[in-house]
């Protein structure tokens, strides 16, 4: 796949989106003196740099796993995923390779501590930017070639920098009704509010977006029409909204009409062009694309069909908004938090050069560059693995999360009577619309249930199996609770949350994920399947089943 | 030395200093649910944590220098500092010890990657906070016991967080006339301006501060009286203002009336109490206290007198503003950038608990915690060294910078005819007041110069030898330039800067360090002696001498 060679059209200038905060930020001082900075042979006594001779670290190294440590497709051996994982780590069987960063490089241009632990450009080490560029060219393939990449210290930081670059106090930011709470909380101090847009099973609804923007009444709203959108397009946090249609065999079995997510993104992008909106694509779960959930009897057959070659894998990934961004109105946020570790506190922007320049100035006077230890160790790992190795690593990673996703839903099937139904076009639970929804009923009663009326009366919870990310987003049927209507749903949700906590399991309280809290949509938990030990996942769902049945009966 | 047990008086409440930005920042959501977070035995499926089993790093380690790698007092062997340093590193003679962080700790509570590379509290790892607390209790000794420490990602980040916590748009921040430019640039986007306070040889003048605050006319100034002060009290950047009086022998030799800096700090603190000002103490150079410069003939004798025991060394350090802070109105910023390496991107706040809580909320929705690699490696190093080891390391470090400071001033003595004079109470160059000022004259003419008039005519530059930090702050006698008066001094400074750059040496242009640029004070270079190789330092000063003599003659 060759990258696009089209440059951004000169007629497109998006600098009117820059905020007063951003415009007030000076460019580097004494611009005409800068040509001397870093000129070879010059003796520089200008900077405030400590001597690398007095860094106490003489060398830093690590043992790293190999890129193919985790299988490229789910292993369905008799042993099962759990015992396989335990074998890998507790027996010390996982093969590792060594990376080492010396104080001074042995070869010119080689990575060394003298450079990477020194003050560096806020935009990141050239080798980090090289990697980010390769990721764009090989995976995201932006619709223009003169994009810029630069480092940030994690997507939350990246998002705040984007907000400060684009938004003025009193403005609004378009976001799905359910969204990542930290993103909303981060805007509030600057008097920037979320403007919720309705969702369906694919995430933000394009028709709702258009309606909102077309009919925007600034006076009535007390706010100009929003010109910035926040979106978590893959593994939508918290709902994990569907990103891809299941393959045909599966459609016949469990699902309904679903369009390609790429189409939805294109629709949304085109609306953003029409109404001059900048899209900030916060995409931490991009490499955790798990694909559709197959109930156990069909799983092995579906997995066997999978072509796990590297290029096929890359092609199977849902397109980033960058792919359709012919105007440079997308700021994409990538992070190493999920592909390597959250402790990296490192990620990068991909965006047009003019936004990038403002973002860099902002980084220079706040976070500066990501940690040199993080940059050094991650770059060194990528050099050891090669770019393809990194992609292969994410492939294995996605499969580890697929195993975990399958494992937790299998536990629901074990603990509840789990039934699948397709929710029609206009559902009261908007993000279920057009999806195969799994509804859980009490197990011990399942034989008695046949009538639709009984079923409705007995429903405990519903969910759509996520196709990416780390979370199961569960709608609780609190309307079954005896005190429903007399006690706010929010309170019922909290009561149940506390009963569960007392019984020994913690879920994410749904209400913290609402852009604007809505009683009708209330009563959710976000259940993370990404981290707990498999036994704890099993135990947690078992406790949930017992407590929930009792709670809704009392 | 036992730490103070006095708690902050309840009558003192400084929360009225919190900015609108800070007040609008919510406390953590669902406070009443938080008691369950992290409760042992609970199965948590609430967080969005990746599994540490899929971190590609199996172990991370380093070879670190020993705490006593660098001598505790300047070595004055026949070899000289240069050859000694070269020996240490190029021959690989520097002894190192090994630290290693495993994926899972072998002992309970031990440092491991599963924890340190995971999402963590924004306030930093408990072991990092333990270290910061030990530093406060053993070295800074705040005047109250219930202070809080929490991490930031470097002092620039810490400063911006403090500004956002304390200042509203349109407000002013008190700062010395010459100050760290990034601190000023960082405030500008939020429409917060520096309010310059006059300096003398000790830094900010307390009489000038009192006068400014006492006579503040909000209407005339178009700004409320400032309630926040920014200060770099040690190794004042850029001037390196004096922090300690030289010992008596030296006073007789080269210096004038100088009071203890502690007295000045106390005066300023008391004025800040009177006018309700919060002090932000940005102190990156605290452990680079080099002490007075002794001309070569006296140096060996003075160094021999030095007691280099650890406690004497700690006692010799100038007191932090924390020591006099009985009201909790100091926010102190510490960083590992100079004691370990800038690439750590890690430091900490020490301040009252109420400011700390707001700073932590801000970190949660922006930078989050410092890099886990940085935290892990630095904590592990400190565990290996012990707290005393860390202090011993800083002692060696300060001496390395002392050698460098002495080396560069010795080069001035070599390249110029360098003469010492005490500048009287009211100097036109304010930060020279009360100091021993070194003035450089052309070397080849020195024998002809005897009369005061000739001396004045021939002066090339003047400086006060810094007693801490990394910089020599040089006042250029541009008034000697033939075009002085007809061309702005700023332009002359720039012309000279360019001539020097063309000749092969770069200095920091003085004008970027001015809180408010003042033509009278114009014409400075900030010369860094911290990083360049000794040969380059020598060569750089030699080029400077040639170019400067020629420039002022033409």
Interface residues (C-beta under 8 A of the other chain):
Chain A: X20 X21 X22 X24 X25 X26 X29 X30 X33 X36 X37 X41 X42 X43 X44 X45 X46 X47 X48 X49 X50 X51 X52 X53 X54 X55 X56 X57 X58 X59 X60 X61 X62 X63 X64 X65 X69 X70 X85 X88 X89 X94 X96 X103 X113 X116 X117 X118 X119 X120 X153 X154 X156 X157 X160 X164 X181 X182 X185 X186 X188 X189 X190 X191 X237 X337 X338 X340 X341 X342 X343 X344 X345 X346 X362 X364 X365 X366 X367 X368 X369 X370 X371 X372 X373 X374 X375 X376 X377 X381 X393 X397 X400 X404 X470 X471 X494 X497 X498 X501 X504 X505 X506 X507 X508 X509 X511 X512 X526 X527 X528 X529 X530 X531 X532 X536 X537 X539 X540 X543
Chain B: X20 X21 X22 X24 X25 X26 X29 X30 X33 X36 X37 X41 X42 X43 X44 X45 X46 X47 X48 X49 X50 X51 X52 X53 X54 X55 X56 X57 X58 X59 X60 X61 X62 X63 X64 X65 X69 X70 X85 X88 X89 X94 X96 X103 X113 X116 X117 X118 X119 X120 X153 X154 X156 X157 X160 X164 X181 X182 X185 X186 X188 X189 X190 X191 X237 X337 X338 X340 X341 X342 X343 X344 X345 X346 X362 X364 X365 X366 X367 X368 X369 X370 X371 X372 X373 X374 X375 X376 X377 X381 X393 X397 X400 X404 X470 X471 X494 X497 X498 X501 X504 X505 X506 X507 X508 X509 X511 X512 X526 X527 X528 X529 X530 X531 X532 X536 X537 X539 X540 X543
